[in-house]
């Protein structure tokens, strides 16, 4: 299943390359995503390697400026644009074919608040924050600099 997610991620970047340009395949975000998938699968296969994998998680955070714990459930086809300042809670669930731009925060407002569940084909704009027990439906667009909380869902835009 994890190998399939890597293949789907690569396919998404190749399709993106055909639309946006060749540089997409050499973007640092693509490298981060591949490393995330490899170490995430190692963590999920053998939890005895927790300390080693946690160390690698921190090294990747320092190098790439992205914090996504290896236990986060993220579907295949993820595209990360401008790998910088992204923070995702480890309990967050993200569907297939999502796009995340720079400086996005997905998590809880405070301990025990709950975490977001992001549907399939969701686009999350630069600087958006999705906090708390929120379910973002499939095919939604979260505009740049939006704050989405359980009581503030009106900023979600739906595609087509």
Secondary structure per residue as TSV (DSSP state, phi and psi in degrees):
chain	resnum	aa	ss	phi	psi
A	1	X	-	360.0	-44.3
A	2	X	H	-66.6	-38.1
A	3	X	H	-60.3	-39.6
A	4	X	H	-62.5	-40.0
A	5	X	H	-61.9	-40.5
A	6	X	H	-63.0	-43.2
A	7	X	H	-63.2	-41.5
A	8	X	H	-65.8	-40.1
A	9	X	H	-60.6	-47.0
A	10	X	H	-61.5	-43.3
A	11	X	H	-60.6	-40.6
A	12	X	H	-63.3	-42.0
A	13	X	H	-67.8	-36.2
A	14	X	H	-65.7	-43.1
A	15	X	H	-62.7	-38.7
A	16	X	H	-65.3	-39.0
A	17	X	H	-58.9	-39.2
A	18	X	H	-68.5	-28.6
A	19	X	H	-87.1	-43.9
A	20	X	H	-100.2	-41.1
A	21	X	-	145.4	164.8
A	22	X	G	-61.7	-30.2
A	23	X	G	-62.1	-22.5
A	24	X	G	-56.6	-38.3
A	25	X	G	-71.8	-17.1
A	26	X	G	-108.5	10.1
A	27	X	-	-68.4	143.5
A	28	X	H	-63.0	-26.1
A	29	X	H	-63.1	-38.4
A	30	X	H	-64.6	-43.9
A	31	X	H	-62.4	-45.0
A	32	X	H	-58.2	-46.1
A	33	X	H	-61.6	-41.1
A	34	X	H	-63.2	-45.0
A	35	X	H	-64.0	-39.3
A	36	X	H	-59.2	-46.9
A	37	X	H	-62.8	-42.3
A	38	X	H	-64.0	-51.9
A	39	X	H	-73.5	-28.6
A	40	X	H	-64.4	-41.3
A	41	X	H	-68.2	-37.3
A	42	X	H	-62.1	-45.2
A	43	X	H	-61.1	-44.2
A	44	X	H	-71.8	-27.5
A	45	X	H	-77.8	-41.4
A	46	X	-	-137.7	95.8
A	47	X	G	-70.7	-9.9
A	48	X	G	-67.8	-19.4
A	49	X	G	-88.1	20.8
A	50	X	H	-51.6	-50.3
A	51	X	H	-67.1	-39.6
A	52	X	H	-63.0	-48.5
A	53	X	H	-66.3	-39.4
A	54	X	H	-62.8	-37.8
A	55	X	H	-63.0	-46.5
A	56	X	H	-61.2	-40.3
A	57	X	H	-56.6	-44.2
A	58	X	H	-69.1	-38.4
A	59	X	H	-62.4	-44.9
A	60	X	H	-63.5	-36.7
A	61	X	H	-62.1	-43.1
A	62	X	H	-68.2	-43.2
A	63	X	H	-71.0	-46.7
A	64	X	H	-99.0	-15.6
A	65	X	S	73.8	26.4
A	66	X	E	-127.2	132.9
A	67	X	E	-117.8	102.3
A	68	X	E	-130.5	107.0
A	69	X	-	-60.1	147.9
A	70	X	T	-67.6	-12.9
A	71	X	T	-90.3	-1.6
A	72	X	-	-65.4	140.2
A	73	X	E	-92.7	106.9
A	74	X	E	-126.8	124.3
A	75	X	-	-69.5	168.2
A	76	X	T	-71.1	161.5
A	77	X	T	83.7	12.9
A	78	X	-	-67.0	136.5
A	79	X	E	-123.1	127.9
A	80	X	E	-110.5	122.4
A	81	X	S	-99.5	134.1
A	82	X	S	55.4	69.8
A	83	X	-	-57.7	89.6
A	84	X	S	-163.2	124.2
A	85	X	S	72.2	20.2
A	86	X	E	-88.1	130.1
A	87	X	E	-128.2	125.0
A	88	X	E	-130.5	129.7
A	89	X	-	-64.6	141.9
A	90	X	T	-65.7	-17.1
A	91	X	T	-95.9	-1.4
A	92	X	-	-68.0	146.0
A	93	X	E	-116.6	125.7
A	94	X	E	-122.4	131.4
A	95	X	-	-74.9	-168.8
A	96	X	S	-79.9	153.1
A	97	X	S	56.5	41.4
A	98	X	-	-93.7	155.6
A	99	X	E	-124.4	129.4
A	100	X	E	-124.8	128.3
A	101	X	-	-96.0	179.4
A	102	X	T	-63.8	153.0
A	103	X	T	57.6	38.5
A	104	X	-	-93.7	138.6
A	105	X	E	-121.7	123.1
A	106	X	E	-126.7	115.4
A	107	X	E	179.4	-152.7
A	108	X	-	-104.2	156.3
A	109	X	S	-78.8	-34.1
A	110	X	S	-157.1	161.8
A	111	X	T	-55.4	133.9
A	112	X	T	84.4	3.2
A	113	X	S	-76.7	-19.9
A	114	X	-	96.8	163.1
A	115	X	-	-127.3	157.7
A	116	X	-	-69.9	153.4
A	117	X	E	-119.8	120.0
A	118	X	E	-104.3	130.0
A	119	X	-	-74.1	-169.1
A	120	X	T	-83.5	151.3
A	121	X	T	58.8	37.5
A	122	X	-	-97.0	139.1
A	123	X	E	-111.5	125.7
A	124	X	E	-115.6	113.6
A	125	X	-	-72.6	165.8
A	126	X	T	-54.9	130.2
A	127	X	T	76.7	5.9
A	128	X	-	-72.8	146.1
A	129	X	E	-122.6	127.6
A	130	X	E	-119.7	110.3
A	131	X	E	-127.6	138.1
A	132	X	S	92.6	-169.2
A	133	X	S	-78.9	78.1
A	134	X	-	-119.8	138.4
A	135	X	E	-113.3	113.6
A	136	X	E	-90.9	122.1
A	137	X	-	-71.1	164.9
A	138	X	T	-57.3	150.6
A	139	X	T	61.7	27.5
A	140	X	E	-93.1	157.2
A	141	X	E	-123.2	124.7
A	142	X	E	-100.4	111.8
A	143	X	-	-64.3	159.3
A	144	X	T	-56.7	142.6
A	145	X	T	62.9	21.4
A	146	X	-	-82.5	149.7
A	147	X	E	-116.6	113.7
A	148	X	E	-109.6	118.8
A	149	X	-	-129.8	170.8
A	150	X	T	-54.1	-32.0
A	151	X	T	-97.9	9.8
A	152	X	-	-138.9	61.3
A	153	X	-	-96.1	-1.1
A	154	X	T	-70.5	-12.8
A	155	X	T	-80.1	-8.6
A	156	X	E	-73.4	131.1
A	157	X	E	-108.4	141.3
A	158	X	E	-104.3	138.1
A	159	X	-	-72.9	144.1
A	160	X	-	37.8	360.0
